[in-house]
Amino acid sequence: MIATYRMKSNIGFVMYMADSIGYLGSFLILVNKEFMPNSVTWGNYFIQLVFSASIIGAILGIFSLLYFIRKKEQMKESDDELLAPWHATKGEVQIS
């Protein structure tokens, strides 16, 4: 994220973001558990949570894989267009 947006920062920024996301996740788990029926135990709740997270993670992983495969194909096509003049001269360098 730092390199993408060219922000001037250090590891403290990244650690702060990771820590705050962790605290938010813990808070959401506690709030969500409070709205569940009283018959649901913490063990069953976490088992359901892990199954749900793994299914969602697998689906998102498949979408990510498809995205990067398409991105790689697009980059290959653009590289072929850039290298077309070089292939036309059979690799000979021509200085004009």
Biopython code that builds the backbone (N, CA, C, O; Angstrom):
import numpy as np
from Bio.PDB.StructureBuilder import StructureBuilder

atoms = [
    (1, "MET", "N", (0.831, -1.183, 0.000)),
    (1, "MET", "CA", (0.000, 0.000, 0.000)),
    (1, "MET", "C", (0.876, 1.247, 0.000)),
    (1, "MET", "O", (0.551, 2.234, -0.660)),
    (2, "ILE", "N", (1.965, 1.211, 0.723)),
    (2, "ILE", "CA", (2.841, 2.374, 0.777)),
    (2, "ILE", "C", (3.443, 2.630, -0.597)),
    (2, "ILE", "O", (3.453, 3.767, -1.066)),
    (3, "ALA", "N", (3.947, 1.581, -1.246)),
    (3, "ALA", "CA", (4.568, 1.749, -2.557)),
    (3, "ALA", "C", (3.535, 2.093, -3.622)),
    (3, "ALA", "O", (3.824, 2.859, -4.542)),
    (4, "THR", "N", (2.358, 1.545, -3.508)),
    (4, "THR", "CA", (1.326, 1.808, -4.504)),
    (4, "THR", "C", (0.939, 3.271, -4.535)),
    (4, "THR", "O", (0.823, 3.865, -5.607)),
    (5, "TYR", "N", (0.740, 3.850, -3.371)),
    (5, "TYR", "CA", (0.306, 5.241, -3.303)),
    (5, "TYR", "C", (1.466, 6.212, -3.099)),
    (5, "TYR", "O", (1.253, 7.413, -2.934)),
    (6, "ARG", "N", (2.699, 5.689, -3.111)),
    (6, "ARG", "CA", (3.916, 6.496, -2.965)),
    (6, "ARG", "C", (3.859, 7.405, -1.746)),
    (6, "ARG", "O", (4.189, 8.589, -1.810)),
    (7, "MET", "N", (3.435, 6.823, -0.648)),
    (7, "MET", "CA", (3.343, 7.565, 0.605)),
    (7, "MET", "C", (4.691, 7.499, 1.316)),
    (7, "MET", "O", (5.369, 6.471, 1.286)),
    (8, "LYS", "N", (5.066, 8.577, 1.942)),
    (8, "LYS", "CA", (6.285, 8.574, 2.740)),
    (8, "LYS", "C", (5.922, 8.050, 4.121)),
    (8, "LYS", "O", (5.184, 8.693, 4.868)),
    (9, "SER", "N", (6.445, 6.882, 4.451)),
    (9, "SER", "CA", (6.142, 6.288, 5.747)),
    (9, "SER", "C", (7.175, 5.213, 6.050)),
    (9, "SER", "O", (8.108, 4.993, 5.278)),
    (10, "ASN", "N", (6.996, 4.553, 7.175)),
    (10, "ASN", "CA", (7.903, 3.486, 7.584)),
    (10, "ASN", "C", (7.088, 2.303, 8.092)),
    (10, "ASN", "O", (5.869, 2.266, 7.924)),
    (11, "ILE", "N", (7.758, 1.339, 8.711)),
    (11, "ILE", "CA", (7.081, 0.131, 9.172)),
    (11, "ILE", "C", (6.067, 0.428, 10.273)),
    (11, "ILE", "O", (5.136, -0.351, 10.478)),
    (12, "GLY", "N", (6.233, 1.538, 10.979)),
    (12, "GLY", "CA", (5.272, 1.901, 12.018)),
    (12, "GLY", "C", (3.879, 2.089, 11.458)),
    (12, "GLY", "O", (2.893, 1.716, 12.093)),
    (13, "PHE", "N", (3.793, 2.662, 10.278)),
    (13, "PHE", "CA", (2.504, 2.858, 9.613)),
    (13, "PHE", "C", (1.848, 1.513, 9.312)),
    (13, "PHE", "O", (0.661, 1.322, 9.579)),
    (14, "VAL", "N", (2.625, 0.582, 8.754)),
    (14, "VAL", "CA", (2.092, -0.739, 8.405)),
    (14, "VAL", "C", (1.672, -1.490, 9.671)),
    (14, "VAL", "O", (0.621, -2.131, 9.689)),
    (15, "MET", "N", (2.478, -1.416, 10.716)),
    (15, "MET", "CA", (2.136, -2.093, 11.970)),
    (15, "MET", "C", (0.879, -1.492, 12.596)),
    (15, "MET", "O", (0.043, -2.217, 13.136)),
    (16, "TYR", "N", (0.747, -0.190, 12.526)),
    (16, "TYR", "CA", (-0.455, 0.458, 13.051)),
    (16, "TYR", "C", (-1.685, -0.028, 12.294)),
    (16, "TYR", "O", (-2.709, -0.334, 12.905)),
    (17, "MET", "N", (-1.592, -0.099, 10.975)),
    (17, "MET", "CA", (-2.734, -0.554, 10.173)),
    (17, "MET", "C", (-3.088, -2.005, 10.511)),
    (17, "MET", "O", (-4.262, -2.324, 10.698)),
    (18, "ALA", "N", (-2.087, -2.883, 10.591)),
    (18, "ALA", "CA", (-2.348, -4.289, 10.910)),
    (18, "ALA", "C", (-2.947, -4.432, 12.308)),
    (18, "ALA", "O", (-3.867, -5.223, 12.516)),
    (19, "ASP", "N", (-2.428, -3.674, 13.256)),
    (19, "ASP", "CA", (-2.924, -3.734, 14.629)),
    (19, "ASP", "C", (-4.366, -3.242, 14.717)),
    (19, "ASP", "O", (-5.191, -3.853, 15.397)),
    (20, "SER", "N", (-4.667, -2.156, 14.043)),
    (20, "SER", "CA", (-6.033, -1.622, 14.104)),
    (20, "SER", "C", (-7.024, -2.551, 13.410)),
    (20, "SER", "O", (-8.164, -2.677, 13.858)),
    (21, "ILE", "N", (-6.611, -3.199, 12.332)),
    (21, "ILE", "CA", (-7.490, -4.163, 11.666)),
    (21, "ILE", "C", (-7.730, -5.365, 12.580)),
    (21, "ILE", "O", (-8.839, -5.897, 12.625)),
    (22, "GLY", "N", (-6.700, -5.794, 13.305)),
    (22, "GLY", "CA", (-6.855, -6.899, 14.255)),
    (22, "GLY", "C", (-7.823, -6.568, 15.373)),
    (22, "GLY", "O", (-8.670, -7.386, 15.730)),
    (23, "TYR", "N", (-7.699, -5.364, 15.931)),
    (23, "TYR", "CA", (-8.630, -4.945, 16.990)),
    (23, "TYR", "C", (-10.056, -4.831, 16.456)),
    (23, "TYR", "O", (-11.006, -5.202, 17.146)),
    (24, "LEU", "N", (-10.210, -4.330, 15.253)),
    (24, "LEU", "CA", (-11.540, -4.233, 14.652)),
    (24, "LEU", "C", (-12.139, -5.627, 14.464)),
    (24, "LEU", "O", (-13.324, -5.833, 14.726)),
    (25, "GLY", "N", (-11.323, -6.586, 14.010)),
    (25, "GLY", "CA", (-11.798, -7.956, 13.845)),
    (25, "GLY", "C", (-12.236, -8.573, 15.160)),
    (25, "GLY", "O", (-13.274, -9.232, 15.220)),
    (26, "SER", "N", (-11.457, -8.366, 16.214)),
    (26, "SER", "CA", (-11.827, -8.888, 17.539)),
    (26, "SER", "C", (-13.135, -8.280, 18.025)),
    (26, "SER", "O", (-13.998, -8.977, 18.559)),
    (27, "PHE", "N", (-13.268, -6.991, 17.836)),
    (27, "PHE", "CA", (-14.496, -6.300, 18.238)),
    (27, "PHE", "C", (-15.701, -6.850, 17.477)),
    (27, "PHE", "O", (-16.749, -7.103, 18.071)),
    (28, "LEU", "N", (-15.552, -7.035, 16.161)),
    (28, "LEU", "CA", (-16.670, -7.541, 15.358)),
    (28, "LEU", "C", (-17.049, -8.967, 15.754)),
    (28, "LEU", "O", (-18.228, -9.317, 15.738)),
    (29, "ILE", "N", (-16.068, -9.787, 16.108)),
    (29, "ILE", "CA", (-16.365, -11.148, 16.561)),
    (29, "ILE", "C", (-17.170, -11.112, 17.856)),
    (29, "ILE", "O", (-18.157, -11.835, 17.992)),
    (30, "LEU", "N", (-16.759, -10.280, 18.806)),
    (30, "LEU", "CA", (-17.482, -10.184, 20.081)),
    (30, "LEU", "C", (-18.897, -9.650, 19.893)),
    (30, "LEU", "O", (-19.837, -10.164, 20.499)),
    (31, "VAL", "N", (-19.057, -8.630, 19.064)),
    (31, "VAL", "CA", (-20.389, -8.062, 18.831)),
    (31, "VAL", "C", (-21.274, -9.072, 18.114)),
    (31, "VAL", "O", (-22.445, -9.230, 18.461)),
    (32, "ASN", "N", (-20.721, -9.758, 17.115)),
    (32, "ASN", "CA", (-21.492, -10.744, 16.365)),
    (32, "ASN", "C", (-21.934, -11.891, 17.275)),
    (32, "ASN", "O", (-23.067, -12.361, 17.168)),
    (33, "LYS", "N", (-21.061, -12.340, 18.159)),
    (33, "LYS", "CA", (-21.409, -13.435, 19.073)),
    (33, "LYS", "C", (-22.540, -13.031, 20.012)),
    (33, "LYS", "O", (-23.369, -13.868, 20.373)),
    (34, "GLU", "N", (-22.586, -11.774, 20.410)),
    (34, "GLU", "CA", (-23.638, -11.314, 21.320)),
    (34, "GLU", "C", (-25.018, -11.367, 20.669)),
    (34, "GLU", "O", (-26.021, -11.508, 21.370)),
    (35, "PHE", "N", (-25.088, -11.256, 19.353)),
    (35, "PHE", "CA", (-26.380, -11.299, 18.667)),
    (35, "PHE", "C", (-26.803, -12.714, 18.297)),
    (35, "PHE", "O", (-27.896, -12.913, 17.766)),
    (36, "MET", "N", (-25.949, -13.704, 18.570)),
    (36, "MET", "CA", (-26.297, -15.096, 18.300)),
    (36, "MET", "C", (-27.200, -15.597, 19.433)),
    (36, "MET", "O", (-27.201, -15.027, 20.524)),
    (37, "PRO", "N", (-27.962, -16.657, 19.174)),
    (37, "PRO", "CA", (-28.776, -17.230, 20.263)),
    (37, "PRO", "C", (-27.878, -17.733, 21.396)),
    (37, "PRO", "O", (-26.723, -18.093, 21.169)),
    (38, "ASN", "N", (-28.412, -17.754, 22.602)),
    (38, "ASN", "CA", (-27.633, -18.179, 23.768)),
    (38, "ASN", "C", (-27.206, -19.638, 23.697)),
    (38, "ASN", "O", (-26.270, -20.039, 24.388)),
    (39, "SER", "N", (-27.873, -20.433, 22.876)),
    (39, "SER", "CA", (-27.542, -21.854, 22.801)),
    (39, "SER", "C", (-26.236, -22.106, 22.046)),
    (39, "SER", "O", (-25.687, -23.204, 22.127)),
    (40, "VAL", "N", (-25.736, -21.124, 21.322)),
    (40, "VAL", "CA", (-24.495, -21.299, 20.563)),
    (40, "VAL", "C", (-23.308, -21.096, 21.505)),
    (40, "VAL", "O", (-23.160, -20.042, 22.123)),
    (41, "THR", "N", (-22.465, -22.128, 21.601)),
    (41, "THR", "CA", (-21.281, -22.020, 22.459)),
    (41, "THR", "C", (-20.149, -21.357, 21.682)),
    (41, "THR", "O", (-20.196, -21.248, 20.457)),
    (42, "TRP", "N", (-19.129, -20.917, 22.420)),
    (42, "TRP", "CA", (-17.981, -20.283, 21.767)),
    (42, "TRP", "C", (-17.291, -21.250, 20.812)),
    (42, "TRP", "O", (-16.838, -20.849, 19.740)),
    (43, "GLY", "N", (-17.209, -22.513, 21.194)),
    (43, "GLY", "CA", (-16.575, -23.512, 20.330)),
    (43, "GLY", "C", (-17.302, -23.670, 19.010)),
    (43, "GLY", "O", (-16.687, -23.643, 17.944)),
    (44, "ASN", "N", (-18.628, -23.836, 19.084)),
    (44, "ASN", "CA", (-19.414, -23.964, 17.853)),
    (44, "ASN", "C", (-19.369, -22.688, 17.022)),
    (44, "ASN", "O", (-19.335, -22.735, 15.792)),
    (45, "TYR", "N", (-19.369, -21.558, 17.703)),
    (45, "TYR", "CA", (-19.306, -20.275, 16.995)),
    (45, "TYR", "C", (-18.008, -20.161, 16.195)),
    (45, "TYR", "O", (-18.031, -19.767, 15.029)),
    (46, "PHE", "N", (-16.872, -20.506, 16.820)),
    (46, "PHE", "CA", (-15.598, -20.403, 16.117)),
    (46, "PHE", "C", (-15.479, -21.439, 15.006)),
    (46, "PHE", "O", (-14.871, -21.161, 13.972)),
    (47, "ILE", "N", (-16.049, -22.627, 15.198)),
    (47, "ILE", "CA", (-16.040, -23.633, 14.133)),
    (47, "ILE", "C", (-16.810, -23.112, 12.924)),
    (47, "ILE", "O", (-16.340, -23.230, 11.793)),
    (48, "GLN", "N", (-17.994, -22.534, 13.154)),
    (48, "GLN", "CA", (-18.772, -21.959, 12.052)),
    (48, "GLN", "C", (-18.022, -20.801, 11.400)),
    (48, "GLN", "O", (-18.037, -20.653, 10.178)),
    (49, "LEU", "N", (-17.374, -19.989, 12.214)),
    (49, "LEU", "CA", (-16.624, -18.844, 11.705)),
    (49, "LEU", "C", (-15.454, -19.297, 10.830)),
    (49, "LEU", "O", (-15.207, -18.713, 9.775)),
    (50, "VAL", "N", (-14.735, -20.334, 11.263)),
    (50, "VAL", "CA", (-13.596, -20.838, 10.489)),
    (50, "VAL", "C", (-14.068, -21.456, 9.177)),
    (50, "VAL", "O", (-13.449, -21.230, 8.138)),
    (51, "PHE", "N", (-15.150, -22.230, 9.204)),
    (51, "PHE", "CA", (-15.679, -22.799, 7.969)),
    (51, "PHE", "C", (-16.114, -21.699, 7.003)),
    (51, "PHE", "O", (-15.814, -21.762, 5.810)),
    (52, "SER", "N", (-16.808, -20.709, 7.511)),
    (52, "SER", "CA", (-17.257, -19.604, 6.654)),
    (52, "SER", "C", (-16.073, -18.845, 6.071)),
    (52, "SER", "O", (-16.058, -18.528, 4.881)),
    (53, "ALA", "N", (-15.086, -18.554, 6.905)),
    (53, "ALA", "CA", (-13.913, -17.810, 6.438)),
    (53, "ALA", "C", (-13.129, -18.610, 5.403)),
    (53, "ALA", "O", (-12.608, -18.037, 4.447)),
    (54, "SER", "N", (-13.039, -19.928, 5.582)),
    (54, "SER", "CA", (-12.292, -20.739, 4.618)),
    (54, "SER", "C", (-13.012, -20.812, 3.277)),
    (54, "SER", "O", (-12.369, -20.778, 2.228)),
    (55, "ILE", "N", (-14.329, -20.911, 3.299)),
    (55, "ILE", "CA", (-15.087, -20.940, 2.042)),
    (55, "ILE", "C", (-14.978, -19.601, 1.329)),
    (55, "ILE", "O", (-14.741, -19.558, 0.122)),
    (56, "ILE", "N", (-15.148, -18.512, 2.062)),
    (56, "ILE", "CA", (-15.034, -17.178, 1.460)),
    (56, "ILE", "C", (-13.612, -16.956, 0.945)),
    (56, "ILE", "O", (-13.427, -16.406, -0.140)),
    (57, "GLY", "N", (-12.609, -17.381, 1.715)),
    (57, "GLY", "CA", (-11.218, -17.235, 1.290)),
    (57, "GLY", "C", (-10.915, -18.022, 0.027)),
    (57, "GLY", "O", (-10.200, -17.535, -0.848)),
    (58, "ALA", "N", (-11.452, -19.241, -0.080)),
    (58, "ALA", "CA", (-11.231, -20.049, -1.279)),
    (58, "ALA", "C", (-11.877, -19.399, -2.498)),
    (58, "ALA", "O", (-11.276, -19.360, -3.572)),
    (59, "ILE", "N", (-13.088, -18.893, -2.341)),
    (59, "ILE", "CA", (-13.770, -18.230, -3.457)),
    (59, "ILE", "C", (-13.006, -16.986, -3.886)),
    (59, "ILE", "O", (-12.808, -16.764, -5.080)),
    (60, "LEU", "N", (-12.574, -16.171, -2.925)),
    (60, "LEU", "CA", (-11.800, -14.972, -3.257)),
    (60, "LEU", "C", (-10.455, -15.335, -3.882)),
    (60, "LEU", "O", (-9.971, -14.625, -4.763)),
    (61, "GLY", "N", (-9.850, -16.434, -3.434)),
    (61, "GLY", "CA", (-8.594, -16.889, -4.027)),
    (61, "GLY", "C", (-8.763, -17.290, -5.481)),
    (61, "GLY", "O", (-7.897, -17.004, -6.308)),
    (62, "ILE", "N", (-9.872, -17.952, -5.805)),
    (62, "ILE", "CA", (-10.145, -18.337, -7.193)),
    (62, "ILE", "C", (-10.352, -17.100, -8.056)),
    (62, "ILE", "O", (-9.824, -17.024, -9.165)),
    (63, "PHE", "N", (-11.117, -16.128, -7.557)),
    (63, "PHE", "CA", (-11.305, -14.881, -8.309)),
    (63, "PHE", "C", (-9.976, -14.154, -8.511)),
    (63, "PHE", "O", (-9.725, -13.601, -9.582)),
    (64, "SER", "N", (-9.139, -14.156, -7.497)),
    (64, "SER", "CA", (-7.826, -13.516, -7.603)),
    (64, "SER", "C", (-6.964, -14.223, -8.642)),
    (64, "SER", "O", (-6.289, -13.567, -9.435)),
    (65, "LEU", "N", (-6.979, -15.544, -8.645)),
    (65, "LEU", "CA", (-6.225, -16.309, -9.627)),
    (65, "LEU", "C", (-6.679, -15.981, -11.043)),
    (65, "LEU", "O", (-5.852, -15.760, -11.928)),
    (66, "LEU", "N", (-7.988, -15.949, -11.257)),
    (66, "LEU", "CA", (-8.512, -15.617, -12.585)),
    (66, "LEU", "C", (-8.113, -14.206, -13.004)),
    (66, "LEU", "O", (-7.769, -13.979, -14.164)),
    (67, "TYR", "N", (-8.156, -13.263, -12.078)),
    (67, "TYR", "CA", (-7.773, -11.884, -12.381)),
    (67, "TYR", "C", (-6.318, -11.807, -12.823)),
    (67, "TYR", "O", (-6.007, -11.163, -13.825)),
    (68, "PHE", "N", (-5.421, -12.463, -12.080)),
    (68, "PHE", "CA", (-4.006, -12.361, -12.408)),
    (68, "PHE", "C", (-3.647, -13.146, -13.662)),
    (68, "PHE", "O", (-2.703, -12.779, -14.362)),
    (69, "ILE", "N", (-4.373, -14.214, -13.962)),
    (69, "ILE", "CA", (-4.153, -14.913, -15.232)),
    (69, "ILE", "C", (-4.516, -13.993, -16.390)),
    (69, "ILE", "O", (-3.768, -13.902, -17.363)),
    (70, "ARG", "N", (-5.652, -13.313, -16.298)),
    (70, "ARG", "CA", (-6.047, -12.366, -17.350)),
    (70, "ARG", "C", (-5.069, -11.207, -17.449)),
    (70, "ARG", "O", (-4.730, -10.768, -18.548)),
    (71, "LYS", "N", (-4.619, -10.715, -16.317)),
    (71, "LYS", "CA", (-3.664, -9.605, -16.297)),
    (71, "LYS", "C", (-2.356, -10.017, -16.968)),
    (71, "LYS", "O", (-1.760, -9.231, -17.705)),
    (72, "LYS", "N", (-1.910, -11.242, -16.714)),
    (72, "LYS", "CA", (-0.677, -11.734, -17.333)),
    (72, "LYS", "C", (-0.837, -11.841, -18.844)),
    (72, "LYS", "O", (0.080, -11.491, -19.586)),
    (73, "GLU", "N", (-1.986, -12.319, -19.308)),
    (73, "GLU", "CA", (-2.231, -12.414, -20.749)),
    (73, "GLU", "C", (-2.244, -11.038, -21.396)),
    (73, "GLU", "O", (-1.713, -10.865, -22.494)),
    (74, "GLN", "N", (-2.846, -10.052, -20.725)),
    (74, "GLN", "CA", (-2.860, -8.690, -21.262)),
    (74, "GLN", "C", (-1.450, -8.117, -21.332)),
    (74, "GLN", "O", (-1.101, -7.438, -22.297)),
    (75, "MET", "N", (-0.644, -8.386, -20.316)),
    (75, "MET", "CA", (0.729, -7.888, -20.322)),
    (75, "MET", "C", (1.541, -8.556, -21.423)),
    (75, "MET", "O", (2.385, -7.914, -22.047)),
    (76, "LYS", "N", (1.293, -9.847, -21.668)),
    (76, "LYS", "CA", (2.009, -10.550, -22.726)),
    (76, "LYS", "C", (1.648, -9.966, -24.084)),
    (76, "LYS", "O", (2.517, -9.798, -24.940)),
    (77, "GLU", "N", (0.366, -9.653, -24.287)),
    (77, "GLU", "CA", (-0.055, -9.046, -25.550)),
    (77, "GLU", "C", (0.590, -7.685, -25.748)),
    (77, "GLU", "O", (1.023, -7.364, -26.855)),
    (78, "SER", "N", (0.663, -6.880, -24.696)),
    (78, "SER", "CA", (1.280, -5.561, -24.830)),
    (78, "SER", "C", (2.784, -5.696, -25.046)),
    (78, "SER", "O", (3.371, -4.891, -25.769)),
    (79, "ASP", "N", (3.425, -6.702, -24.433)),
    (79, "ASP", "CA", (4.850, -6.933, -24.671)),
    (79, "ASP", "C", (5.097, -7.363, -26.110)),
    (79, "ASP", "O", (6.083, -6.952, -26.722)),
    (80, "ASP", "N", (4.201, -8.191, -26.656)),
    (80, "ASP", "CA", (4.344, -8.616, -28.048)),
    (80, "ASP", "C", (4.249, -7.428, -28.992)),
    (80, "ASP", "O", (4.970, -7.364, -29.987)),
    (81, "GLU", "N", (3.360, -6.484, -28.683)),
    (81, "GLU", "CA", (3.234, -5.292, -29.519)),
    (81, "GLU", "C", (4.490, -4.430, -29.440)),
    (81, "GLU", "O", (4.919, -3.864, -30.445)),
    (82, "LEU", "N", (5.074, -4.330, -28.265)),
    (82, "LEU", "CA", (6.289, -3.535, -28.104)),
    (82, "LEU", "C", (7.488, -4.178, -28.788)),
    (82, "LEU", "O", (8.360, -3.478, -29.304)),
    (83, "LEU", "N", (7.536, -5.513, -28.796)),
    (83, "LEU", "CA", (8.671, -6.220, -29.379)),
    (83, "LEU", "C", (8.503, -6.516, -30.859)),
    (83, "LEU", "O", (9.416, -7.063, -31.478)),
    (84, "ALA", "N", (7.361, -6.169, -31.445)),
    (84, "ALA", "CA", (7.117, -6.468, -32.856)),
    (84, "ALA", "C", (8.188, -5.877, -33.768)),
    (84, "ALA", "O", (8.656, -6.600, -34.648)),
    (85, "PRO", "N", (8.615, -4.616, -33.627)),
    (85, "PRO", "CA", (9.670, -4.096, -34.506)),
    (85, "PRO", "C", (10.983, -4.859, -34.336)),
    (85, "PRO", "O", (11.712, -5.042, -35.311)),
    (86, "TRP", "N", (11.293, -5.297, -33.148)),
    (86, "TRP", "CA", (12.525, -6.041, -32.907)),
    (86, "TRP", "C", (12.472, -7.396, -33.595)),
    (86, "TRP", "O", (13.469, -7.836, -34.169)),
    (87, "HIS", "N", (11.316, -8.068, -33.547)),
    (87, "HIS", "CA", (11.165, -9.355, -34.214)),
    (87, "HIS", "C", (11.183, -9.187, -35.727)),
    (87, "HIS", "O", (11.653, -10.074, -36.439)),
    (88, "ALA", "N", (10.683, -8.069, -36.226)),
    (88, "ALA", "CA", (10.650, -7.838, -37.673)),
    (88, "ALA", "C", (12.059, -7.720, -38.244)),
    (88, "ALA", "O", (12.284, -8.087, -39.397)),
    (89, "THR", "N", (13.004, -7.220, -37.468)),
    (89, "THR", "CA", (14.387, -7.088, -37.937)),
    (89, "THR", "C", (15.219, -8.308, -37.573)),
    (89, "THR", "O", (16.435, -8.301, -37.761)),
    (90, "LYS", "N", (14.590, -9.346, -37.060)),
    (90, "LYS", "CA", (15.234, -10.601, -36.652)),
    (90, "LYS", "C", (16.316, -10.364, -35.611)),
    (90, "LYS", "O", (17.359, -11.019, -35.616)),
    (91, "GLY", "N", (16.052, -9.424, -34.725)),
    (91, "GLY", "CA", (16.958, -9.187, -33.621)),
    (91, "GLY", "C", (18.123, -8.289, -33.948)),
    (91, "GLY", "O", (18.940, -8.008, -33.071)),
    (92, "GLU", "N", (18.230, -7.829, -35.174)),
    (92, "GLU", "CA", (19.326, -6.931, -35.538)),
    (92, "GLU", "C", (19.003, -5.523, -35.068)),
    (92, "GLU", "O", (17.890, -5.029, -35.254)),
    (93, "VAL", "N", (19.964, -4.904, -34.473)),
    (93, "VAL", "CA", (19.774, -3.550, -33.981)),
    (93, "VAL", "C", (20.092, -2.583, -35.107)),
    (93, "VAL", "O", (21.157, -2.646, -35.720)),
    (94, "GLN", "N", (19.159, -1.698, -35.365)),
    (94, "GLN", "CA", (19.367, -0.690, -36.405)),
    (94, "GLN", "C", (19.376, 0.679, -35.755)),
    (94, "GLN", "O", (18.436, 1.063, -35.059)),
    (95, "ILE", "N", (20.442, 1.398, -35.990)),
    (95, "ILE", "CA", (20.551, 2.742, -35.438)),
    (95, "ILE", "C", (20.266, 3.725, -36.552)),
    (95, "ILE", "O", (20.894, 3.684, -37.610)),
    (96, "SER", "N", (19.317, 4.606, -36.307)),
    (96, "SER", "CA", (18.984, 5.563, -37.361)),
    (96, "SER", "C", (19.427, 6.950, -37.016)),
    (96, "SER", "O", (19.222, 7.877, -37.800)),
]
sb = StructureBuilder()
sb.init_structure("model")
sb.init_model(0)
sb.init_chain("A")
sb.init_seg("    ")
for serial, (resi, resn, name, xyz) in enumerate(atoms, 1):
    if name == "N":
        sb.init_residue(resn, " ", resi, " ")
    sb.init_atom(name, np.array(xyz, "f"), 0.0, 1.0, " ", f" {name:<3s}", serial, name[0])
structure = sb.get_structure()
